[in-house]
């Protein structure tokens, strides 16, 4: 279940229609790039860090600043 606190960064989708497994890449990209610290904490409870890093590395829509954070954070 996606918390309502993520609505500001997932504004263009119906939270109830998102599936944490099926929409993993979309959710990780958005939260990793646009989320607040609390959102990142939630993200880490839902996905293993290797999955988060893989999505961040592959994404062309994530800022360099975000990529650097995630690559040095771990």
PQR file of N, CA, C, O and H, with PARSE charges and radii, in Angstrom:
ATOM      1  N   UNK A   1       0.840  -1.184   0.000 -0.4000 1.5000
ATOM      2  CA  UNK A   1       0.000   0.000   0.000 -0.0000 2.0000
ATOM      3  C   UNK A   1       0.882   1.243   0.000  0.5500 1.7000
ATOM      4  O   UNK A   1       1.853   1.340   0.750 -0.5500 1.4000
ATOM      5  N   UNK A   2       0.524   2.170  -0.844 -0.4000 1.5000
ATOM      6  CA  UNK A   2       1.276   3.412  -0.977 -0.0000 2.0000
ATOM      7  C   UNK A   2       0.706   4.431   0.004  0.5500 1.7000
ATOM      8  O   UNK A   2      -0.498   4.687  -0.007 -0.5500 1.4000
ATOM      9  H   UNK A   2      -0.265   2.091  -1.454  0.4000 1.0000
ATOM     10  N   UNK A   3       1.545   5.013   0.847 -0.4000 1.5000
ATOM     11  CA  UNK A   3       1.026   5.986   1.818 -0.0000 2.0000
ATOM     12  C   UNK A   3       0.577   7.290   1.148  0.5500 1.7000
ATOM     13  O   UNK A   3       1.140   7.704   0.135 -0.5500 1.4000
ATOM     14  H   UNK A   3       2.523   4.806   0.856  0.4000 1.0000
ATOM     15  N   UNK A   4      -0.422   7.914   1.716 -0.4000 1.5000
ATOM     16  CA  UNK A   4      -0.944   9.177   1.195 -0.0000 2.0000
ATOM     17  C   UNK A   4       0.110  10.286   1.213  0.5500 1.7000
ATOM     18  O   UNK A   4       0.011  11.252   0.456 -0.5500 1.4000
ATOM     19  H   UNK A   4      -0.879   7.577   2.540  0.4000 1.0000
ATOM     20  N   UNK A   5       1.103  10.147   2.065 -0.4000 1.5000
ATOM     21  CA  UNK A   5       2.154  11.161   2.136 -0.0000 2.0000
ATOM     22  C   UNK A   5       2.950  11.260   0.832  0.5500 1.7000
ATOM     23  O   UNK A   5       3.655  12.244   0.608 -0.5500 1.4000
ATOM     24  H   UNK A   5       1.183   9.363   2.679  0.4000 1.0000
ATOM     25  N   UNK A   6       2.839  10.243  -0.027 -0.4000 1.5000
ATOM     26  CA  UNK A   6       3.537  10.267  -1.309 -0.0000 2.0000
ATOM     27  C   UNK A   6       2.737  10.945  -2.418  0.5500 1.7000
ATOM     28  O   UNK A   6       3.241  11.118  -3.528 -0.5500 1.4000
ATOM     29  H   UNK A   6       2.266   9.443   0.154  0.4000 1.0000
ATOM     30  N   UNK A   7       1.521  11.323  -2.133 -0.4000 1.5000
ATOM     31  CA  UNK A   7       0.656  11.939  -3.139 -0.0000 2.0000
ATOM     32  C   UNK A   7       1.297  13.150  -3.831  0.5500 1.7000
ATOM     33  O   UNK A   7       1.150  13.286  -5.046 -0.5500 1.4000
ATOM     34  H   UNK A   7       1.112  11.183  -1.232  0.4000 1.0000
ATOM     35  N   UNK A   8       1.999  14.032  -3.111 -0.4000 1.5000
ATOM     36  CA  UNK A   8       2.602  15.176  -3.803 -0.0000 2.0000
ATOM     37  C   UNK A   8       3.625  14.808  -4.876  0.5500 1.7000
ATOM     38  O   UNK A   8       3.796  15.552  -5.842 -0.5500 1.4000
ATOM     39  H   UNK A   8       2.119  13.922  -2.124  0.4000 1.0000
ATOM     40  N   UNK A   9       4.301  13.683  -4.724 -0.4000 1.5000
ATOM     41  CA  UNK A   9       5.279  13.300  -5.746 -0.0000 2.0000
ATOM     42  C   UNK A   9       4.726  12.274  -6.736  0.5500 1.7000
ATOM     43  O   UNK A   9       5.328  12.022  -7.780 -0.5500 1.4000
ATOM     44  H   UNK A   9       4.162  13.078  -3.939  0.4000 1.0000
ATOM     45  N   UNK A  10       3.588  11.691  -6.403 -0.4000 1.5000
ATOM     46  CA  UNK A  10       2.908  10.769  -7.313 -0.0000 2.0000
ATOM     47  C   UNK A  10       1.554  11.363  -7.711  0.5500 1.7000
ATOM     48  O   UNK A  10       0.558  10.653  -7.843 -0.5500 1.4000
ATOM     49  H   UNK A  10       3.099  11.895  -5.555  0.4000 1.0000
ATOM     50  N   UNK A  11       1.551  12.656  -7.892 -0.4000 1.5000
ATOM     51  CA  UNK A  11       0.334  13.434  -8.114 -0.0000 2.0000
ATOM     52  C   UNK A  11      -0.438  13.022  -9.362  0.5500 1.7000
ATOM     53  O   UNK A  11      -1.652  13.214  -9.428 -0.5500 1.4000
ATOM     54  H   UNK A  11       2.361  13.233  -7.784  0.4000 1.0000
ATOM     55  N   UNK A  12       0.248  12.463 -10.343 -0.4000 1.5000
ATOM     56  CA  UNK A  12      -0.381  12.182 -11.639 -0.0000 2.0000
ATOM     57  C   UNK A  12      -0.950  10.766 -11.764  0.5500 1.7000
ATOM     58  O   UNK A  12      -1.420  10.375 -12.833 -0.5500 1.4000
ATOM     59  H   UNK A  12       1.234  12.308 -10.289  0.4000 1.0000
ATOM     60  N   UNK A  13      -0.905  10.001 -10.672 -0.4000 1.5000
ATOM     61  CA  UNK A  13      -1.451   8.644 -10.698 -0.0000 2.0000
ATOM     62  C   UNK A  13      -2.353   8.427  -9.489  0.5500 1.7000
ATOM     63  O   UNK A  13      -2.229   9.098  -8.465 -0.5500 1.4000
ATOM     64  H   UNK A  13      -0.523  10.319  -9.804  0.4000 1.0000
ATOM     65  N   UNK A  14      -3.251   7.484  -9.638 -0.4000 1.5000
ATOM     66  CA  UNK A  14      -4.123   7.101  -8.530 -0.0000 2.0000
ATOM     67  C   UNK A  14      -3.327   6.164  -7.627  0.5500 1.7000
ATOM     68  O   UNK A  14      -2.947   5.073  -8.051 -0.5500 1.4000
ATOM     69  H   UNK A  14      -3.352   6.938 -10.470  0.4000 1.0000
ATOM     70  N   UNK A  15      -3.074   6.576  -6.395 -0.4000 1.5000
ATOM     71  CA  UNK A  15      -2.277   5.763  -5.484 -0.0000 2.0000
ATOM     72  C   UNK A  15      -2.860   4.364  -5.299  0.5500 1.7000
ATOM     73  O   UNK A  15      -2.116   3.390  -5.173 -0.5500 1.4000
ATOM     74  H   UNK A  15      -3.384   7.462  -6.051  0.4000 1.0000
ATOM     75  N   UNK A  16      -4.170   4.265  -5.284 -0.4000 1.5000
ATOM     76  CA  UNK A  16      -4.820   2.969  -5.091 -0.0000 2.0000
ATOM     77  C   UNK A  16      -4.552   2.013  -6.256  0.5500 1.7000
ATOM     78  O   UNK A  16      -4.627   0.796  -6.088 -0.5500 1.4000
ATOM     79  H   UNK A  16      -4.774   5.056  -5.386  0.4000 1.0000
ATOM     80  N   UNK A  17      -4.241   2.555  -7.426 -0.4000 1.5000
ATOM     81  CA  UNK A  17      -4.000   1.702  -8.591 -0.0000 2.0000
ATOM     82  C   UNK A  17      -2.549   1.237  -8.684  0.5500 1.7000
ATOM     83  O   UNK A  17      -2.234   0.344  -9.469 -0.5500 1.4000
ATOM     84  H   UNK A  17      -4.179   3.544  -7.562  0.4000 1.0000
ATOM     85  N   UNK A  18      -1.676   1.831  -7.897 -0.4000 1.5000
ATOM     86  CA  UNK A  18      -0.270   1.427  -7.939 -0.0000 2.0000
ATOM     87  C   UNK A  18      -0.053   0.125  -7.179  0.5500 1.7000
ATOM     88  O   UNK A  18      -0.636  -0.104  -6.119 -0.5500 1.4000
ATOM     89  H   UNK A  18      -1.932   2.557  -7.258  0.4000 1.0000
ATOM     90  N   UNK A  19       0.780  -0.700  -7.736 -0.4000 1.5000
ATOM     91  CA  UNK A  19       1.157  -1.956  -7.102 -0.0000 2.0000
ATOM     92  C   UNK A  19       2.654  -1.869  -6.782  0.5500 1.7000
ATOM     93  O   UNK A  19       3.467  -1.606  -7.668 -0.5500 1.4000
ATOM     94  H   UNK A  19       1.253  -0.514  -8.597  0.4000 1.0000
ATOM     95  N   UNK A  20       3.006  -2.087  -5.534 -0.4000 1.5000
ATOM     96  CA  UNK A  20       4.390  -1.932  -5.089 -0.0000 2.0000
ATOM     97  C   UNK A  20       5.343  -2.823  -5.883  0.5500 1.7000
ATOM     98  O   UNK A  20       6.484  -2.433  -6.130 -0.5500 1.4000
ATOM     99  H   UNK A  20       2.345  -2.300  -4.814  0.4000 1.0000
ATOM    100  N   UNK A  21       4.898  -4.000  -6.283 -0.4000 1.5000
ATOM    101  CA  UNK A  21       5.759  -4.908  -7.049 -0.0000 2.0000
ATOM    102  C   UNK A  21       5.755  -4.583  -8.539  0.5500 1.7000
ATOM    103  O   UNK A  21       6.813  -4.434  -9.150 -0.5500 1.4000
ATOM    104  H   UNK A  21       3.971  -4.317  -6.082  0.4000 1.0000
ATOM    105  N   UNK A  22       4.574  -4.475  -9.115 -0.4000 1.5000
ATOM    106  CA  UNK A  22       4.461  -4.245 -10.555 -0.0000 2.0000
ATOM    107  C   UNK A  22       4.981  -2.880 -10.978  0.5500 1.7000
ATOM    108  O   UNK A  22       5.555  -2.746 -12.059 -0.5500 1.4000
ATOM    109  H   UNK A  22       3.714  -4.597  -8.619  0.4000 1.0000
ATOM    110  N   UNK A  23       4.791  -1.877 -10.152 -0.4000 1.5000
ATOM    111  CA  UNK A  23       5.183  -0.507 -10.487 -0.0000 2.0000
ATOM    112  C   UNK A  23       6.468  -0.088  -9.782  0.5500 1.7000
ATOM    113  O   UNK A  23       6.714   1.095  -9.548 -0.5500 1.4000
ATOM    114  H   UNK A  23       4.324  -1.986  -9.274  0.4000 1.0000
ATOM    115  N   UNK A  24       7.269  -1.073  -9.453 -0.4000 1.5000
ATOM    116  CA  UNK A  24       8.493  -0.847  -8.674 -0.0000 2.0000
ATOM    117  C   UNK A  24       9.389   0.230  -9.284  0.5500 1.7000
ATOM    118  O   UNK A  24       9.788   1.161  -8.585 -0.5500 1.4000
ATOM    119  H   UNK A  24       7.070  -2.035  -9.643  0.4000 1.0000
ATOM    120  N   UNK A  25       9.710   0.120 -10.562 -0.4000 1.5000
ATOM    121  CA  UNK A  25      10.627   1.071 -11.180 -0.0000 2.0000
ATOM    122  C   UNK A  25      10.069   2.498 -11.131  0.5500 1.7000
ATOM    123  O   UNK A  25      10.784   3.442 -10.793 -0.5500 1.4000
ATOM    124  H   UNK A  25       9.386  -0.637 -11.129  0.4000 1.0000
ATOM    125  N   UNK A  26       8.812   2.639 -11.464 -0.4000 1.5000
ATOM    126  CA  UNK A  26       8.175   3.959 -11.447 -0.0000 2.0000
ATOM    127  C   UNK A  26       8.223   4.570 -10.048  0.5500 1.7000
ATOM    128  O   UNK A  26       8.591   5.733  -9.884 -0.5500 1.4000
ATOM    129  H   UNK A  26       8.231   1.872 -11.738  0.4000 1.0000
ATOM    130  N   UNK A  27       7.853   3.788  -9.057 -0.4000 1.5000
ATOM    131  CA  UNK A  27       7.805   4.279  -7.676 -0.0000 2.0000
ATOM    132  C   UNK A  27       9.208   4.638  -7.193  0.5500 1.7000
ATOM    133  O   UNK A  27       9.411   5.696  -6.598 -0.5500 1.4000
ATOM    134  H   UNK A  27       7.554   2.844  -9.190  0.4000 1.0000
ATOM    135  N   UNK A  28      10.166   3.766  -7.445 -0.4000 1.5000
ATOM    136  CA  UNK A  28      11.537   4.036  -7.010 -0.0000 2.0000
ATOM    137  C   UNK A  28      12.072   5.303  -7.668  0.5500 1.7000
ATOM    138  O   UNK A  28      12.642   6.159  -6.991 -0.5500 1.4000
ATOM    139  H   UNK A  28      10.001   2.906  -7.928  0.4000 1.0000
ATOM    140  N   UNK A  29      11.894   5.429  -8.976 -0.4000 1.5000
ATOM    141  CA  UNK A  29      12.385   6.625  -9.683 -0.0000 2.0000
ATOM    142  C   UNK A  29      11.834   7.900  -9.068  0.5500 1.7000
ATOM    143  O   UNK A  29      12.579   8.832  -8.766 -0.5500 1.4000
ATOM    144  H   UNK A  29      11.431   4.733  -9.526  0.4000 1.0000
ATOM    145  N   UNK A  30      10.530   7.928  -8.887 -0.4000 1.5000
ATOM    146  CA  UNK A  30       9.872   9.136  -8.412 -0.0000 2.0000
ATOM    147  C   UNK A  30      10.283   9.469  -6.980  0.5500 1.7000
ATOM    148  O   UNK A  30      10.629  10.610  -6.675 -0.5500 1.4000
ATOM    149  H   UNK A  30       9.924   7.171  -9.132  0.4000 1.0000
ATOM    150  N   UNK A  31      10.242   8.467  -6.106 -0.4000 1.5000
ATOM    151  CA  UNK A  31      10.550   8.714  -4.696 -0.0000 2.0000
ATOM    152  C   UNK A  31      12.039   9.021  -4.517  0.5500 1.7000
ATOM    153  O   UNK A  31      12.398   9.911  -3.745 -0.5500 1.4000
ATOM    154  H   UNK A  31       9.960   7.540  -6.354  0.4000 1.0000
ATOM    155  N   UNK A  32      12.899   8.295  -5.220 -0.4000 1.5000
ATOM    156  CA  UNK A  32      14.336   8.536  -5.095 -0.0000 2.0000
ATOM    157  C   UNK A  32      14.706   9.942  -5.562  0.5500 1.7000
ATOM    158  O   UNK A  32      15.593  10.574  -4.988 -0.5500 1.4000
ATOM    159  H   UNK A  32      12.606   7.572  -5.846  0.4000 1.0000
ATOM    160  N   UNK A  33      14.040  10.426  -6.585 -0.4000 1.5000
ATOM    161  CA  UNK A  33      14.385  11.729  -7.154 -0.0000 2.0000
ATOM    162  C   UNK A  33      13.652  12.895  -6.505  0.5500 1.7000
ATOM    163  O   UNK A  33      14.224  13.974  -6.348 -0.5500 1.4000
ATOM    164  H   UNK A  33      13.319   9.913  -7.051  0.4000 1.0000
ATOM    165  N   UNK A  34      12.410  12.694  -6.130 -0.4000 1.5000
ATOM    166  CA  UNK A  34      11.585  13.814  -5.666 -0.0000 2.0000
ATOM    167  C   UNK A  34      11.166  13.734  -4.199  0.5500 1.7000
ATOM    168  O   UNK A  34      10.619  14.694  -3.656 -0.5500 1.4000
ATOM    169  H   UNK A  34      11.945  11.817  -6.258  0.4000 1.0000
ATOM    170  N   UNK A  35      11.421  12.598  -3.561 -0.4000 1.5000
ATOM    171  CA  UNK A  35      10.921  12.383  -2.213 -0.0000 2.0000
ATOM    172  C   UNK A  35      11.671  13.128  -1.127  0.5500 1.7000
ATOM    173  O   UNK A  35      12.828  13.516  -1.292 -0.5500 1.4000
ATOM    174  H   UNK A  35      11.865  11.819  -4.003  0.4000 1.0000
ATOM    175  N   UNK A  36      10.985  13.315  -0.020 -0.4000 1.5000
ATOM    176  CA  UNK A  36      11.592  13.878   1.184 -0.0000 2.0000
ATOM    177  C   UNK A  36      12.262  12.737   1.948  0.5500 1.7000
ATOM    178  O   UNK A  36      12.138  11.574   1.563 -0.5500 1.4000
ATOM    179  H   UNK A  36      10.045  13.000   0.114  0.4000 1.0000
ATOM    180  N   UNK A  37      12.959  13.063   3.011 -0.4000 1.5000
ATOM    181  CA  UNK A  37      13.664  12.035   3.761 -0.0000 2.0000
ATOM    182  C   UNK A  37      12.713  10.941   4.248  0.5500 1.7000
ATOM    183  O   UNK A  37      13.032   9.756   4.151 -0.5500 1.4000
ATOM    184  H   UNK A  37      13.059  14.008   3.323  0.4000 1.0000
ATOM    185  N   UNK A  38      11.552  11.329   4.770 -0.4000 1.5000
ATOM    186  CA  UNK A  38      10.571  10.337   5.236 -0.0000 2.0000
ATOM    187  C   UNK A  38      10.131   9.408   4.100  0.5500 1.7000
ATOM    188  O   UNK A  38       9.883   8.223   4.324 -0.5500 1.4000
ATOM    189  H   UNK A  38      11.293  12.292   4.849  0.4000 1.0000
ATOM    190  N   UNK A  39      10.035   9.945   2.897 -0.4000 1.5000
ATOM    191  CA  UNK A  39       9.657   9.134   1.738 -0.0000 2.0000
ATOM    192  C   UNK A  39      10.759   8.127   1.404  0.5500 1.7000
ATOM    193  O   UNK A  39      10.480   6.983   1.045 -0.5500 1.4000
ATOM    194  H   UNK A  39      10.236  10.907   2.715  0.4000 1.0000
ATOM    195  N   UNK A  40      11.992   8.559   1.525 -0.4000 1.5000
ATOM    196  CA  UNK A  40      13.132   7.682   1.274 -0.0000 2.0000
ATOM    197  C   UNK A  40      13.176   6.557   2.311  0.5500 1.7000
ATOM    198  O   UNK A  40      13.473   5.409   1.982 -0.5500 1.4000
ATOM    199  H   UNK A  40      12.219   9.488   1.817  0.4000 1.0000
ATOM    200  N   UNK A  41      12.879   6.898   3.553 -0.4000 1.5000
ATOM    201  CA  UNK A  41      12.824   5.878   4.608 -0.0000 2.0000
ATOM    202  C   UNK A  41      11.760   4.837   4.254  0.5500 1.7000
ATOM    203  O   UNK A  41      12.003   3.637   4.381 -0.5500 1.4000
ATOM    204  H   UNK A  41      12.637   7.830   3.820  0.4000 1.0000
ATOM    205  N   UNK A  42      10.589   5.287   3.813 -0.4000 1.5000
ATOM    206  CA  UNK A  42       9.532   4.359   3.395 -0.0000 2.0000
ATOM    207  C   UNK A  42      10.025   3.499   2.222  0.5500 1.7000
ATOM    208  O   UNK A  42       9.814   2.286   2.200 -0.5500 1.4000
ATOM    209  H   UNK A  42      10.391   6.262   3.709  0.4000 1.0000
ATOM    210  N   UNK A  43      10.678   4.138   1.257 -0.4000 1.5000
ATOM    211  CA  UNK A  43      11.175   3.422   0.078 -0.0000 2.0000
ATOM    212  C   UNK A  43      12.091   2.270   0.488  0.5500 1.7000
ATOM    213  O   UNK A  43      12.009   1.174  -0.066 -0.5500 1.4000
ATOM    214  H   UNK A  43      10.849   5.123   1.275  0.4000 1.0000
ATOM    215  N   UNK A  44      12.956   2.527   1.454 -0.4000 1.5000
ATOM    216  CA  UNK A  44      13.895   1.507   1.911 -0.0000 2.0000
ATOM    217  C   UNK A  44      13.208   0.379   2.680  0.5500 1.7000
ATOM    218  O   UNK A  44      13.779  -0.702   2.826 -0.5500 1.4000
ATOM    219  H   UNK A  44      13.023   3.418   1.904  0.4000 1.0000
ATOM    220  N   UNK A  45      12.003   0.612   3.167 -0.4000 1.5000
ATOM    221  CA  UNK A  45      11.264  -0.469   3.822 -0.0000 2.0000
ATOM    222  C   UNK A  45      10.550  -1.352   2.800  0.5500 1.7000
ATOM    223  O   UNK A  45      10.175  -2.484   3.105 -0.5500 1.4000
ATOM    224  H   UNK A  45      11.539   1.490   3.048  0.4000 1.0000
ATOM    225  N   UNK A  46      10.366  -0.836   1.602 -0.4000 1.5000
ATOM    226  CA  UNK A  46       9.633  -1.565   0.570 -0.0000 2.0000
ATOM    227  C   UNK A  46      10.535  -2.346  -0.382  0.5500 1.7000
ATOM    228  O   UNK A  46      10.141  -3.388  -0.905 -0.5500 1.4000
ATOM    229  H   UNK A  46      10.671   0.084   1.354  0.4000 1.0000
ATOM    230  N   UNK A  47      11.735  -1.842  -0.602 -0.4000 1.5000
ATOM    231  CA  UNK A  47      12.634  -2.436  -1.598 -0.0000 2.0000
ATOM    232  C   UNK A  47      14.031  -2.605  -1.014  0.5500 1.7000
ATOM    233  O   UNK A  47      14.468  -1.828  -0.164 -0.5500 1.4000
ATOM    234  H   UNK A  47      12.055  -0.995  -0.177  0.4000 1.0000
ATOM    235  N   UNK A  48      14.717  -3.632  -1.486 -0.4000 1.5000
ATOM    236  CA  UNK A  48      16.111  -3.817  -1.062 -0.0000 2.0000
ATOM    237  C   UNK A  48      16.960  -2.745  -1.734  0.5500 1.7000
ATOM    238  O   UNK A  48      16.647  -2.284  -2.831 -0.5500 1.4000
ATOM    239  H   UNK A  48      14.362  -4.263  -2.177  0.4000 1.0000
ATOM    240  N   UNK A  49      18.018  -2.365  -1.071 -0.4000 1.5000
ATOM    241  CA  UNK A  49      18.840  -1.263  -1.559 -0.0000 2.0000
ATOM    242  C   UNK A  49      19.417  -1.546  -2.942  0.5500 1.7000
ATOM    243  O   UNK A  49      19.582  -0.619  -3.736 -0.5500 1.4000
ATOM    244  H   UNK A  49      18.272  -2.740  -0.179  0.4000 1.0000
ATOM    245  N   UNK A  50      19.724  -2.792  -3.246 -0.4000 1.5000
ATOM    246  CA  UNK A  50      20.261  -3.134  -4.569 -0.0000 2.0000
ATOM    247  C   UNK A  50      19.252  -2.835  -5.678  0.5500 1.7000
ATOM    248  O   UNK A  50      19.636  -2.392  -6.760 -0.5500 1.4000
ATOM    249  H   UNK A  50      19.590  -3.545  -2.602  0.4000 1.0000
ATOM    250  N   UNK A  51      17.970  -3.073  -5.416 -0.4000 1.5000
ATOM    251  CA  UNK A  51      16.934  -2.746  -6.404 -0.0000 2.0000
ATOM    252  C   UNK A  51      16.844  -1.238  -6.612  0.5500 1.7000
ATOM    253  O   UNK A  51      16.712  -0.766  -7.742 -0.5500 1.4000
ATOM    254  H   UNK A  51      17.658  -3.432  -4.537  0.4000 1.0000
ATOM    255  N   UNK A  52      16.915  -0.493  -5.523 -0.4000 1.5000
ATOM    256  CA  UNK A  52      16.848   0.969  -5.621 -0.0000 2.0000
ATOM    257  C   UNK A  52      18.025   1.487  -6.440  0.5500 1.7000
ATOM    258  O   UNK A  52      17.846   2.300  -7.346 -0.5500 1.4000
ATOM    259  H   UNK A  52      17.022  -0.877  -4.606  0.4000 1.0000
ATOM    260  N   UNK A  53      19.223   1.019  -6.122 -0.4000 1.5000
ATOM    261  CA  UNK A  53      20.428   1.457  -6.839 -0.0000 2.0000
ATOM    262  C   UNK A  53      20.344   1.094  -8.320  0.5500 1.7000
ATOM    263  O   UNK A  53      20.689   1.912  -9.172 -0.5500 1.4000
ATOM    264  H   UNK A  53      19.369   0.358  -5.386  0.4000 1.0000
ATOM    265  N   UNK A  54      19.897  -0.102  -8.635 -0.4000 1.5000
ATOM    266  CA  UNK A  54      19.768  -0.523 -10.035 -0.0000 2.0000
ATOM    267  C   UNK A  54      18.836   0.394 -10.811  0.5500 1.7000
ATOM    268  O   UNK A  54      19.157   0.811 -11.924 -0.5500 1.4000
ATOM    269  H   UNK A  54      19.616  -0.767  -7.942  0.4000 1.0000
ATOM    270  N   UNK A  55      17.689   0.707 -10.232 -0.4000 1.5000
ATOM    271  CA  UNK A  55      16.726   1.580 -10.906 -0.0000 2.0000
ATOM    272  C   UNK A  55      17.310   2.982 -11.074  0.5500 1.7000
ATOM    273  O   UNK A  55      17.177   3.586 -12.138 -0.5500 1.4000
ATOM    274  H   UNK A  55      17.428   0.368  -9.328  0.4000 1.0000
ATOM    275  N   UNK A  56      17.945   3.493 -10.046 -0.4000 1.5000
ATOM    276  CA  UNK A  56      18.537   4.832 -10.119 -0.0000 2.0000
ATOM    277  C   UNK A  56      19.628   4.875 -11.195  0.5500 1.7000
ATOM    278  O   UNK A  56      19.692   5.831 -11.968 -0.5500 1.4000
ATOM    279  H   UNK A  56      18.052   3.003  -9.181  0.4000 1.0000
ATOM    280  N   UNK A  57      20.465   3.872 -11.248 -0.4000 1.5000
ATOM    281  CA  UNK A  57      21.544   3.827 -12.249 -0.0000 2.0000
ATOM    282  C   UNK A  57      20.995   3.788 -13.672  0.5500 1.7000
ATOM    283  O   UNK A  57      21.519   4.464 -14.558 -0.5500 1.4000
ATOM    284  H   UNK A  57      20.412   3.096 -10.620  0.4000 1.0000
ATOM    285  N   UNK A  58      19.942   3.001 -13.897 -0.4000 1.5000
ATOM    286  CA  UNK A  58      19.383   2.818 -15.241 -0.0000 2.0000
ATOM    287  C   UNK A  58      18.554   3.997 -15.723  0.5500 1.7000
ATOM    288  O   UNK A  58      18.428   4.218 -16.928 -0.5500 1.4000
ATOM    289  H   UNK A  58      19.516   2.452 -13.177  0.4000 1.0000
ATOM    290  N   UNK A  59      17.992   4.748 -14.800 -0.4000 1.5000
ATOM    291  CA  UNK A  59      17.048   5.787 -15.169 -0.0000 2.0000
ATOM    292  C   UNK A  59      17.724   6.966 -15.858  0.5500 1.7000
ATOM    293  O   UNK A  59      18.778   7.441 -15.435 -0.5500 1.4000
ATOM    294  H   UNK A  59      18.094   4.569 -13.822  0.4000 1.0000
ATOM    295  N   UNK A  60      17.088   7.421 -16.925 -0.4000 1.5000
ATOM    296  CA  UNK A  60      17.565   8.613 -17.625 -0.0000 2.0000
ATOM    297  C   UNK A  60      16.821   9.856 -17.140  0.5500 1.7000
ATOM    298  O   UNK A  60      17.158  10.976 -17.524 -0.5500 1.4000
ATOM    299  H   UNK A  60      16.232   7.036 -17.269  0.4000 1.0000
ATOM    300  N   UNK A  61      15.809   9.655 -16.294 -0.4000 1.5000
ATOM    301  CA  UNK A  61      14.985  10.771 -15.820 -0.0000 2.0000
ATOM    302  C   UNK A  61      15.329  11.219 -14.411  0.5500 1.7000
ATOM    303  O   UNK A  61      14.640  12.069 -13.848 -0.5500 1.4000
ATOM    304  H   UNK A  61      15.535   8.745 -15.981  0.4000 1.0000
ATOM    305  N   UNK A  62      16.365  10.671 -13.843 -0.4000 1.5000
ATOM    306  CA  UNK A  62      16.763  11.041 -12.487 -0.0000 2.0000
ATOM    307  C   UNK A  62      17.956  11.986 -12.585  0.5500 1.7000
ATOM    308  O   UNK A  62      18.871  11.771 -13.381 -0.5500 1.4000
ATOM    309  H   UNK A  62      16.925   9.980 -14.300  0.4000 1.0000
ATOM    310  N   UNK A  63      17.934  13.014 -11.780 -0.4000 1.5000
ATOM    311  CA  UNK A  63      18.999  14.013 -11.833 -0.0000 2.0000
ATOM    312  C   UNK A  63      20.348  13.427 -11.436  0.5500 1.7000
ATOM    313  O   UNK A  63      20.417  12.430 -10.717 -0.5500 1.4000
ATOM    314  H   UNK A  63      17.191  13.188 -11.134  0.4000 1.0000
ATOM    315  N   UNK A  64      21.414  14.057 -11.911 -0.4000 1.5000
ATOM    316  CA  UNK A  64      22.765  13.630 -11.551 -0.0000 2.0000
ATOM    317  C   UNK A  64      22.981  13.752 -10.049  0.5500 1.7000
ATOM    318  O   UNK A  64      23.657  12.924  -9.437 -0.5500 1.4000
ATOM    319  H   UNK A  64      21.358  14.867 -12.494  0.4000 1.0000
ATOM    320  N   UNK A  65      22.412  14.772  -9.476 -0.4000 1.5000
ATOM    321  CA  UNK A  65      22.530  14.991  -8.033 -0.0000 2.0000
ATOM    322  C   UNK A  65      21.946  13.800  -7.267  0.5500 1.7000
ATOM    323  O   UNK A  65      22.540  13.324  -6.300 -0.5500 1.4000
ATOM    324  H   UNK A  65      21.863  15.444  -9.972  0.4000 1.0000
ATOM    325  N   UNK A  66      20.783  13.327  -7.707 -0.4000 1.5000
ATOM    326  CA  UNK A  66      20.148  12.178  -7.065 -0.0000 2.0000
ATOM    327  C   UNK A  66      20.976  10.922  -7.269  0.5500 1.7000
ATOM    328  O   UNK A  66      21.176  10.153  -6.329 -0.5500 1.4000
ATOM    329  H   UNK A  66      20.301  13.714  -8.493  0.4000 1.0000
ATOM    330  N   UNK A  67      21.460  10.704  -8.486 -0.4000 1.5000
ATOM    331  CA  UNK A  67      22.287   9.527  -8.740 -0.0000 2.0000
ATOM    332  C   UNK A  67      23.520   9.535  -7.850  0.5500 1.7000
ATOM    333  O   UNK A  67      23.868   8.513  -7.258 -0.5500 1.4000
ATOM    334  H   UNK A  67      21.297  11.329  -9.250  0.4000 1.0000
ATOM    335  N   UNK A  68      24.179  10.678  -7.754 -0.4000 1.5000
ATOM    336  CA  UNK A  68      25.356  10.775  -6.896 -0.0000 2.0000
ATOM    337  C   UNK A  68      25.030  10.482  -5.446  0.5500 1.7000
ATOM    338  O   UNK A  68      25.794   9.808  -4.756 -0.5500 1.4000
ATOM    339  H   UNK A  68      23.896  11.508  -8.235  0.4000 1.0000
ATOM    340  N   UNK A  69      23.895  10.987  -4.983 -0.4000 1.5000
ATOM    341  CA  UNK A  69      23.477  10.712  -3.595 -0.0000 2.0000
ATOM    342  C   UNK A  69      23.358   9.218  -3.368  0.5500 1.7000
ATOM    343  O   UNK A  69      23.942   8.680  -2.427 -0.5500 1.4000
ATOM    344  H   UNK A  69      23.274  11.535  -5.543  0.4000 1.0000
ATOM    345  N   UNK A  70      22.606   8.549  -4.223 -0.4000 1.5000
ATOM    346  CA  UNK A  70      22.349   7.118  -4.031 -0.0000 2.0000
ATOM    347  C   UNK A  70      23.615   6.297  -4.213  0.5500 1.7000
ATOM    348  O   UNK A  70      23.785   5.290  -3.526 -0.5500 1.4000
ATOM    349  H   UNK A  70      22.131   8.986  -4.987  0.4000 1.0000
ATOM    350  N   UNK A  71      24.498   6.685  -5.101 -0.4000 1.5000
ATOM    351  CA  UNK A  71      25.709   5.909  -5.318 -0.0000 2.0000
ATOM    352  C   UNK A  71      26.727   6.102  -4.192  0.5500 1.7000
ATOM    353  O   UNK A  71      27.537   5.212  -3.934 -0.5500 1.4000
ATOM    354  H   UNK A  71      24.360   7.504  -5.659  0.4000 1.0000
ATOM    355  N   UNK A  72      26.692   7.241  -3.528 -0.4000 1.5000
ATOM    356  CA  UNK A  72      27.614   7.464  -2.414 -0.0000 2.0000
ATOM    357  C   UNK A  72      26.977   7.124  -1.070  0.5500 1.7000
ATOM    358  O   UNK A  72      27.677   6.892  -0.084 -0.5500 1.4000
ATOM    359  H   UNK A  72      26.034   7.964  -3.737  0.4000 1.0000
ATOM    360  N   UNK A  73      25.669   7.096  -1.041 -0.4000 1.5000
ATOM    361  CA  UNK A  73      24.922   6.789   0.195 -0.0000 2.0000
ATOM    362  C   UNK A  73      25.148   5.367   0.638  0.5500 1.7000
ATOM    363  O   UNK A  73      25.204   5.076   1.832 -0.5500 1.4000
ATOM    364  H   UNK A  73      25.101   7.284  -1.842  0.4000 1.0000
ATOM    365  N   UNK A  74      25.276   4.493  -0.316 -0.4000 1.5000
ATOM    366  CA  UNK A  74      25.391   3.062  -0.008 -0.0000 2.0000
ATOM    367  C   UNK A  74      26.842   2.641   0.039  0.5500 1.7000
ATOM    368  O   UNK A  74      27.137   1.471   0.285 -0.5500 1.4000
ATOM    369  H   UNK A  74      25.231   4.729  -1.287  0.4000 1.0000
TER
END
